[in-house]
């Protein structure tokens, strides 16, 4: 492995590229809602949608140190909008870190460092 390059799989790179815009959009929506009604409860159906996305993101981050700090939402707790926003912000940061670690200039192109 070259100095400064950390390799990942093609599958994780593709999943990252697919999930990142969805995660960003979801985070933006909850962030806006959090400004208006931070204490509002989130419905179980929305929690399922969020968790479905986060589970795919967790697949990408499975080998990263940050995974131990990334939680899924508990449907039984009925989280508030501000809770969801906080959790999503952590996932956004972890995905940004993943890209920074496994994507970059190879001397000719910006690309994923694939095993």
C-alpha positions as CSV (number, residue, x, y, z in Angstrom):
1,X,0.0,0.0,0.0
2,X,1.4,3.4,-0.9
3,X,1.9,6.0,1.7
4,X,-1.2,8.2,2.1
5,X,-3.4,5.9,0.1
6,X,-6.0,3.7,1.8
7,X,-7.7,1.2,-0.4
8,X,-11.4,0.2,-0.5
9,X,-13.5,-2.1,-2.6
10,X,-15.2,-1.1,-5.8
11,X,-18.5,-2.1,-4.2
12,X,-18.0,0.2,-1.2
13,X,-17.0,3.0,-3.5
14,X,-20.1,2.6,-5.7
15,X,-22.3,2.4,-2.7
16,X,-20.7,5.5,-1.3
17,X,-21.4,7.4,-4.5
18,X,-25.0,6.2,-4.5
19,X,-25.8,6.8,-0.9
20,X,-24.0,10.2,-0.4
21,X,-26.6,12.3,-2.3
22,X,-29.5,10.5,-0.6
23,X,-27.9,11.0,2.8
24,X,-27.2,14.6,2.1
25,X,-30.7,15.3,1.0
26,X,-32.2,13.5,4.0
27,X,-29.9,15.4,6.3
28,X,-30.9,18.7,4.7
29,X,-34.6,18.0,5.1
30,X,-34.2,17.1,8.8
31,X,-32.0,20.0,9.4
32,X,-34.6,22.4,8.0
33,X,-37.3,20.7,10.0
34,X,-35.2,20.9,13.1
35,X,-35.0,24.6,12.8
36,X,-38.8,24.9,12.9
37,X,-39.8,22.1,15.2
38,X,-36.7,20.4,16.9
39,X,-38.8,18.7,19.6
40,X,-41.3,17.1,17.1
41,X,-41.6,13.4,17.2
42,X,-40.6,11.5,14.1
43,X,-43.1,8.9,12.8
44,X,-42.2,5.2,12.7
45,X,-42.5,5.2,8.9
46,X,-39.9,7.9,8.7
47,X,-37.6,6.1,11.1
48,X,-37.8,3.0,8.9
49,X,-36.9,5.1,5.9
50,X,-33.9,6.7,7.7
51,X,-32.7,3.4,9.1
52,X,-32.9,1.7,5.7
53,X,-30.6,4.4,4.3
54,X,-28.3,4.3,7.3
55,X,-27.9,0.5,7.1
56,X,-26.5,0.8,3.6
57,X,-24.2,3.6,4.7
58,X,-23.1,1.4,7.6
59,X,-22.0,-1.2,5.0
60,X,-19.7,1.3,3.5
61,X,-18.3,2.4,6.9
62,X,-18.1,-1.1,8.4
63,X,-14.3,-1.1,8.5
64,X,-13.9,2.5,9.6
65,X,-13.1,3.5,13.2
66,X,-16.1,5.8,13.2
67,X,-18.6,3.0,13.0
68,X,-18.7,2.4,16.7
69,X,-20.1,5.9,17.2
70,X,-22.8,5.6,14.5
71,X,-26.1,4.5,15.8
72,X,-29.3,3.5,14.1
73,X,-32.6,5.1,15.3
74,X,-34.7,3.1,17.7
75,X,-38.3,2.9,16.5
76,X,-39.5,2.3,20.1
77,X,-37.9,5.4,21.5
78,X,-39.7,7.7,19.0
79,X,-36.8,10.1,18.5
80,X,-37.3,13.9,18.1
81,X,-36.3,15.7,14.9
82,X,-33.2,17.1,16.5
83,X,-32.1,13.6,17.5
84,X,-32.4,12.4,13.9
85,X,-30.6,15.5,12.7
86,X,-27.7,14.9,15.0
87,X,-27.3,11.2,14.0
88,X,-27.5,12.1,10.3
89,X,-24.8,14.8,10.7
90,X,-22.5,12.1,12.2
91,X,-23.1,9.8,9.2
92,X,-22.5,12.7,6.8
93,X,-19.2,13.5,8.5
94,X,-18.2,9.8,8.5
95,X,-19.0,9.5,4.7
96,X,-17.0,12.6,4.0
97,X,-14.0,11.2,6.0
98,X,-14.4,7.9,4.1
99,X,-14.1,9.7,0.8
100,X,-11.2,11.8,2.0
101,X,-9.4,8.6,3.0
102,X,-10.1,6.4,0.0
103,X,-10.4,8.9,-2.9
104,X,-7.9,11.2,-4.3
105,X,-5.3,12.1,-6.9
106,X,-3.3,9.1,-8.3
107,X,-0.9,11.2,-10.3
108,X,-3.2,11.4,-13.3
109,X,-6.8,11.4,-12.1
110,X,-9.0,11.9,-9.0
111,X,-10.4,8.5,-8.3
112,X,-11.2,5.8,-5.7
113,X,-8.2,3.8,-4.5
114,X,-9.5,0.3,-5.2
115,X,-8.0,-2.9,-3.9
